Amino acid sequence: MQVDRAGVLLVLVAAIVWSFAGLVARYISVTDSWTIVFWRSVFSAATIAGFLLAREGAAETWRLFRAMGVPGALVGACFAVASIAFVIALGHTTVANILLIQASIPLIAALMAWVVLRERISGPTWAAIGAVIAGMAIMVSDSIGGRVSPIGDGLALLMTVTFAATIIIMRRHPEVRMMPAVCAGTLIAAIISAFMSNGLAVGAADGALLFAFGALNLGLGTALFVTGARRIPASLAALVGTAEPMLGPLWVWLAHDEVPAATTLTGGAVVFAALLAYLAWEFRRQPRMVVE
């Protein structure tokens, strides 16, 4: 079996694009998180819808939205919760904490698959799940001591769990097309935030940053990831996708001097070691592949 190099490249570029989320958010001066969620969601929805229209055409795009059904609506709802939780968490905790907690998505998805789908979990997977839980406990220990907001880390965990839930739903319903469901999720987030916001007016500079935050960071990144992930094995896509939580804290550190706490670095090292070991084991289980 051959690995599609274009697919690997698309997923890698998507992860790099996503990794700039914390950096862009730190430059936005808007203080109302709901206003940020609204504009990010609107620009993202427009980008994803435009991508679908360009690739599928108007008639097929409309058919894909109508064919989502309940599973697609659930995926959209989970994505909406995840995107809202991410933005609000940025106002309460560090980018490093958020992204390193997010890195546990593949393992949390494996645990949820065992509970919901009764999929068998191997010994190495259980070991990796235990290591990730230990690493996350170290990371959020500052929250327990009051040095970092437990709300921020809690929202980061909510984002991680809901995104993992989307994976389980799509695994249970492979007929669900992710792109229309994600677009629906961004629209749900926009509607909710419009009611929750104190005001949607923003300045020109913030408007440009919010466009980058929504259209480029979320919208373009999602389009690239979905397109690339369909062409390569899931374990390989997950492995390449770890570039996002690895690079995200680096950009914020370099641009904003937001130095990760010692507990974040220690817990994050445990999470990454477990994650990479797990993905390497999964990748070795796949049939030997040759990249051409």
Residue pairs with C-beta under 8 A, 6 or more apart in sequence:
1 286
1 287
1 288
1 289
1 290
2 289
2 290
2 291
2 292
3 232
3 233
3 236
3 289
3 290
3 291
4 231
4 232
5 291
5 292
6 228
6 231
7 228
7 229
7 230
7 231
7 232
7 237
8 228
8 232
8 236
8 240
8 291
9 228
10 224
10 225
10 227
10 228
10 231
11 224
11 225
11 228
11 229
11 232
11 237
11 240
11 241
12 228
12 240
12 243
13 224
13 228
14 221
14 222
14 224
14 225
14 228
14 241
15 221
15 225
15 240
15 241
15 242
15 243
15 244
15 247
16 243
16 244
16 247
17 216
17 217
17 220
17 221
17 224
18 217
18 218
18 221
18 225
18 244
18 248
19 99
19 243
19 244
19 245
19 246
19 247
19 248
19 251
20 217
20 248
20 251
21 86
21 213
21 217
21 218
21 248
22 90
22 95
22 98
22 99
22 248
22 249
22 251
22 252
23 95
23 248
23 251
23 252
23 255
23 256
24 209
24 212
24 213
24 217
25 36
25 87
25 90
25 95
25 213
26 90
26 95
26 252
26 255
26 256
26 258
27 209
28 36
28 206
28 209
28 210
28 213
29 203
29 205
29 206
30 36
30 202
30 206
30 210
32 197
32 198
32 199
33 87
33 88
33 90
33 91
34 193
34 196
34 197
34 198
35 193
35 197
35 198
35 199
35 200
35 202
36 87
36 210
36 213
37 83
37 84
37 87
37 88
37 189
37 190
37 192
37 193
37 197
38 189
38 190
38 193
38 194
38 197
38 200
39 200
39 202
39 207
39 210
39 211
39 213
39 214
40 83
40 87
40 210
40 213
40 214
40 218
41 80
41 83
41 186
41 187
41 189
41 190
41 193
41 214
42 186
42 190
42 214
43 210
43 211
43 213
43 214
43 215
43 218
43 219
44 83
44 186
44 214
44 215
44 218
44 219
44 222
45 183
45 186
45 187
45 190
45 219
46 215
46 219
47 214
47 215
47 216
47 218
47 219
47 220
47 223
48 179
48 182
48 183
48 186
48 219
48 222
48 223
49 61
49 183
51 179
51 219
51 223
52 61
52 64
52 179
52 180
52 183
53 61
56 64
61 180
64 177
64 179
64 180
65 180
65 183
65 184
67 175
67 177
68 75
68 76
68 176
68 177
68 180
68 181
68 184
69 176
71 169
71 170
71 172
71 173
71 175
71 176
72 176
72 177
72 180
72 181
72 184
73 181
73 184
74 169
75 166
75 169
75 170
75 176
75 178
75 181
75 182
75 184
75 185
76 181
76 182
76 183
76 184
76 185
76 187
76 188
77 185
77 188
78 162
78 163
78 165
78 166
78 169
78 185
79 162
79 163
79 166
79 181
79 182
79 185
79 186
79 189
80 185
80 186
80 188
80 189
80 192
81 158
81 159
81 162
82 158
82 159
82 162
82 163
82 166
83 159
83 185
83 186
83 189
83 218
84 189
84 192
84 193
85 155
85 156
85 158
85 159
85 162
86 98
86 155
86 156
86 159
88 155
89 98
89 151
89 152
89 153
89 155
89 156
89 159
90 98
90 152
91 152
92 149
92 151
92 152
92 155
93 143
93 148
93 149
93 151
93 152
93 153
93 155
93 156
94 148
94 152
94 249
94 252
94 258
94 260
94 261
94 264
95 248
95 249
95 252
95 258
96 248
96 249
96 252
96 253
96 258
96 260
96 261
96 264
96 265
96 268
97 139
97 140
97 148
97 152
97 153
97 156
97 260
97 264
98 152
98 156
98 159
99 244
99 245
99 248
99 249
100 139
100 245
100 249
100 264
100 267
100 268
100 271
100 272
101 136
101 139
101 140
101 153
101 156
101 157
101 160
101 271
102 156
102 159
102 160
102 163
102 244
102 245
103 242
103 245
103 268
103 271
103 272
103 275
104 132
104 135
104 136
104 160
104 271
104 275
105 160
105 163
105 164
105 167
106 238
106 275
106 278
106 279
107 125
107 128
107 129
107 132
107 274
107 275
107 278
108 129
108 132
108 160
108 161
108 164
109 164
109 167
109 168
110 119
110 121
110 125
110 129
111 121
111 129
112 164
112 165
112 168
113 119
113 121
113 168
113 171
114 120
114 121
116 168
116 172
117 168
117 171
117 172
121 129
124 277
124 278
124 281
125 278
127 274
128 274
128 275
128 277
128 278
131 270
131 271
131 273
131 274
132 270
132 271
132 274
132 275
134 270
135 267
135 268
135 269
135 270
135 271
135 274
136 157
136 267
136 271
137 267
138 263
138 266
138 267
138 270
139 153
139 263
139 264
139 266
139 267
139 268
139 271
140 148
140 150
140 153
140 267
141 263
141 267
142 148
142 261
142 263
142 264
143 149
143 150
143 152
143 153
143 154
144 150
147 261
148 261
166 181
169 176
170 176
170 178
178 226
179 222
179 223
179 226
182 222
182 226
186 218
186 219
194 200
202 210
225 237
225 241
228 237
229 237
232 240
233 283
233 286
233 289
235 279
235 282
235 283
235 285
235 286
236 283
236 286
238 279
238 282
239 276
239 279
239 280
239 283
242 272
242 275
242 276
242 279
245 272
246 272
249 258
249 260
252 258
253 259
253 260
260 268
